[in-house]
């Protein structure tokens, strides 16, 4: 699959770090950002690369050449094939694609040139092909969703809405566009722009696909971060040095902290039915933020029998979880995934949903939710923790092979668990 990298940015926000080279050539831990991208692609056999360059683009061409040159940093051949498209004037984030129409005859990867990533591209490509849409974008949680564009998708990954930074929002799932896309060349036939016109990828190409159901997401907890501000630059540099970037690739075994919800994350009030009653416990956002920083995945696994009992709808439960993610995100914390069991074995409730009144494999104390997460995220359960406030949490964690810690037993809060064990 051909890879197109948009490497023409000026990097005005990051200029205080280095203004002498184009943004993709700013060194991180001694190596240009773009070189990390090329290396990550090469490791997975993605060696057909087309670089869109503009501002100070000669520096990029001189450094990489046609991809057969030797890296001045590593002393090894880049080992890829590189072509260039030079923007004589800025064409936005998508204008160049239409000028390259004849070269983009099959589905292609489109990447921003200012991101550090390590992704299992086999998974991403398979997800795109399985859904057969015109475009698939990677989404992930981040620690600043309040100033990021939010992507809203259904349970099948079809995008329903795209909230830009300036759009009003209340409670939302912390899922943002990561700047990694697979596009079909059919997109170039769907839209018409004047030659040399400046085109915005998100607003003029991707968002209009939503109405026809042609835009999908692939959600992943893997490492994908832009280095567009000085603060993010230095944080990413530390992540590179620690090995965190490569380890987060789902080809590698992951470790997770599985979290019960009620009584662990939010105040326990019995069966929570009203979103207004959802309240984070003290110290929880700090604890989840520390889990994020530790390299563990933060995954909620929660029994929600209120669905089977007919007391809360799926939409209402999702909105409660959106509130949870929003409140965490406001304090720089995020959840990598949420699993819930909607079943309840006992009958006799007014308005109950009969098809959900079953003895399932996902309701704790059974380990079904943990096992499903382990399969989907390649988790080493023996290196992971289950943390909850009840015996069912501990039994489920032990059955899955996790190390289990009970709040109110070994520790008195989630933050106390993090400080003691991570």
N, C-alpha and C positions, 0 to 999 in steps of 0.2 A: 504494500500500500504506500502510495506517495504521501510524503509529509510536507506540508506548507507551513513555514514559520514566519510570522509577521515580526520582522526585526528592524522596523524603520522608525521606532519611537525616539523622541528627543529626550525623554526622562527629566522633565522640568522639576518634578517633586523630589527626585533623587540627586539633583545636581550638586547638592552640598557634599555628597559623598565623593563624586567624581564627575566633573563636567568636561573632561578632555577626550572622552571616548563615547561612542553611542551607547545608549542604555544597555543593550544586550551584551556589551563587551566589558561592563564594569566587573572587576574581579571580586569574587567571593572566595575567601580562604585561598587566595592566590591563583584562582582560575576563573576565566570569564563565565558569566551566567550561561551564555549560549553554548559554551563547550560542555557544560554539565548536561544541557538538553541533548546535544548531539551524542554524547556518551550513553545517556539513558535510552535513547532510541536505538543506537547500534547494538546494545546488549540484547535487544529483543528482535533483532533482524530487520529493523526499519531503517534502511540505509539510502533510500531514494528521497533526497531532500531538496526542496526549493525554498530559497531564502528571499523574502521580500525586504529589500533594504532601501534606505533613503538617507536620512541625516547621518553624515559621516560614514556612509556605507562603505567607502573604500577601505576603512580600517577592518571591517568584517571580511571583505573579499581578500585582502592581503593576508589576514590571519589564517583563514580556512582554505583559500584557493578552491580547487575543485573537489576537495574532500580527501585527496590522496596525500596531502602534506603531513608532515610530522608536527605534533603539538609541541610548542616551545616549553610547555609546562611539564608534560608527562614523558616527552621523548618518544611517544608512540604515534603511529599513523592514525589519523582520524578514522580511516577505513570506511568512508561513506562516499556517496556520489552527490555533489552539490551543484545545483544550478542557481542562477540569480535572476531576479527581476528588480530593476532599479526604478523607483518612483522619482520622476523628475520634479513632481510636486506632490504634496500629501494627498493620498486618495482615501483617507479614512481607514477603517479596519476591514473593509471589504471591497473597496473600489478596484484594487489590483486583481482580485479573483476574476473579474469579468474580462480584464485584459489578458488573463491567462487561460481563458476558456478552452482553447485548443489543446492545452497541456493537461487539463483536468478532465479526463474522459471516464474515470472510474471514481468510486468513493475514495475520499482522501481525508487524511488527518490535517486539522488546522490548529496550530498552537500559537499562543502569544510568546514573544521572544524574551519576556522579562520574568519568567517563572522558573522555579526549581521544582522538579517533580521526580517521582519514581513510581510508575504505574504498571500494573499488569495489563498491558495492551491487548493480550489475547482475550481476556475477559471483556474488555471494553468493545473490541471489534465484534465479538460474538453477540453481545447485547444489542449492538446496532443492527446487525444482520437479522437477528431474530425478530426485531420489531418492524423492520422494513419501512422505516420512516425516511423522510428526506434529510433529516439532521438529528444527531444525538449529541447532547452536550453533557459533560461531566459536571455533576454538582457534588458539593460536600459541605459539611458544617465548618464555620470558622469562628474566631473569637471576637469578631466585630460585625455581626449581622445587621446591627442597627444602622450602619452606614454602607451596606452592601445591597446589591440587587437581589431580590428573593425570587426563587423559582418555585411555583406551586404545581405539583403533578399529582395524578391519581395513583392508585395502587399498582397499575401496570406501567407506570413511568411516562404516561402521556402528559405533556405539559398543558395545564389548564389556564395559567396566568403567569405573568412576569411583572413583578413589582420593582420599578426602578427606585433609586435612592430617594427621589423626591416624592414618590407616590405615598399616599396615606396608608397606614397599616396599624393594626392593633395587636392581635396575637398571630404568630406565624411560625411555621416550621423553619428551623435554621438550616436552610439549604440554599447555597449561593453558586453562581456560575463560576467555574474554576478556570476558564480560559482554555479549555481543551475540548475540541469538537471533532466529530466525523460528519462530513457533508457529502451529499450526493451531487454529481454534476448536473442533475436535473434542476437544481436550484437556479443555475444560470439561465435556464430557459423559462423559469417561472417569473423572473423579474427583468425589467428593462430599465437600463440607466444609460445616460449619455456617456460617450467616450470621455474619459478623464474626470468623470463626476466623482465627488467625494461621497462615499457610502459608509454608513454605520452598520456593522455586522449585526449587533444586537437589536437595534430599533427598526432597521429597514429590511433585514433579511430574516433573522431568526424569529422575532416576536410575531411577524405576520403569518408564520407557518402554523401558529397555534390554532387559528380559526378553522383550518382544514384538518386538524388533528395530525399534522405531519412533523411535529417536533417532540422528541423524547429526551428523557434524562437517563444517565447512568450514574447512580449514586455510589460513592466510594469513600472510605475513611483514609485512603492513601495520602501520601504527602504531596500536596500541590499548593505552593504559595508564591505570590508575586513579591518582588523585592522593590516595589515602587516608592516606598518611603524609607527614610533613614532608620526609623525604629524597626521596621520589618526586615530591613537589610541585615542589621546586626543579629537579630534573633535567628534568621535563617542561616547565617554564617555559623552560629553556634550549633544549630541542628546538623549541618553538614559535618562539622568536626566531630560531633558525638556519634555519628553513624545512624542517626534517627531517620534521615531521609530514605536511605536504602532499605532499612529494616521495615518501614511501613508498607513496602510493596507487598501485595497479597500473595505473591509467589512464596513469600517467607511466612513461617508460622508466626501468628500474632498472639499477644496475651491481652486479657481483658479483665476489667472489673465489672461484674454483673451486679446491677443495683435493683433491689426492690424499690417500689415507688412509695406507697403510703406508709408513713412512719419512718422512712429512710431518707427520702428526698423532700417530701412535703408533710405538713402537719397531719397526723392521723385523726380522722373524725368519723371512723366507721366507713360505710359505703359512701364514697364521694360522688354525688350526683350533680352538684351545682358548681359551675366554674368559678363562681365568686368565692367559694369556700376553699379553693386551692391556694395554698400559701407555702412557699419554700421554708424549710426549717433553717434556723440560724447556722451559718457556716457552710451550708451545702454548696453554694456557688463557688466558694473558695476551694472546697474539697474536690469538686468536679474539675475545676480549673487545674488543680494539681495533678489529677489523674490524666488530663489531657497532656500536660507538660511532661509527665513521666514516660509517655510512650505506650501506656496501656489504653485499650479501647474502653470507652465508657458506654455501657449498654444496659438499658433498662429492661427488666423482665418482670411483668406484673400481671397478677390475676385480676381480671375485670368482669366478675360475674354479673355486674349491673347490666351488661349487655343482654345476657341470656334471660335475666329477670325482667327485661323490658323497661328498666328504669332509666337507662341512658341509651341514646342511639349511637351508632358508629360515628356519625358526624359530630355529635356532642363530645364523645370521648376524644376524637382527634383535636377538637378545639381546646379541650383541657390540656392535652399534650402540647399543643401549640403555645399555650400560655406558659407551660413549664419551660419549653425551649426558649421562649422570648425572655422570660425572667432570668434564666441562666445566661443567655447571650448578652444581656445588658451588663453583666458583670464579668464578661470575657470567658465564659465557660460554655461547653457544648457537649451534646450527646451524639455518639456515633450511630446509634440505632436504638429503636424502641420496639420491643416485642410484647404483645399482650395476649392473654388467653380470654376469649369472650364466653367460654362455656361455664355451665354450672349443672351439676348432676341431679340436684333435687328439684322436683316439680311442685306446683301448687301456688305459684305467684301470679297475681292478676297482671295480664298483659305480657306474660312470659313468651319468649321466642322458642317454640317447641323444638325446632331443628338444632338449637344450641344446648338443649338439655341432655347432655351426653357425658359419659365417662371418657374423657379425652386423654391424650398423651402429653398435652402442653400445660395443663393446670398444675401448678406447684401443689404438693411436693414432688410431682413427677418432673423429670429434667428436660422435657421436650423443647421448651423455648431455648434453653442453653445449648442443647444439641443442634438445633436448627441454626442458631447464630454461629456455632463453631463450624458448621458445614459451609455457611455462606461467607464467612470471613476468615477461614483457614486458621482457626484459633486453637492453640495448645491449651486444652482445659486444665492440664496438670500444672500449668504455670499461671493460672488465672484464679481470681477470687469471686466468690458469691457473697454479697453483703446484704443483709436484711434484718428486720426486727422481729421475725417470727420463726418458729420451728420449721414451718413449711419451706422457708427460704434455705435454711441450713440443710434440711433433708434433700432438697432439690440440688443444691450445690454439691453435696457429697455424692449423690447418685451420678452426677455428671463428671465427677472426678476432680472437682475444683477444691481449693482451700476455702473453707467457709467461715465467715466471721459474723457473729450476731451482735447487733446493736442492742445495748441494754445488758449484754453479757460481758464479752471481752472488752468492748469499747462502748462509750456512751453516745457516740455520734459518728456520722460519716467522716467528718473532719478528723476526729480522733483516730479512726481507722487508717486514714491516709497518712497521718503523721506517724503512726506506729509501724505500718507495714510497707509503705511505698517509699 
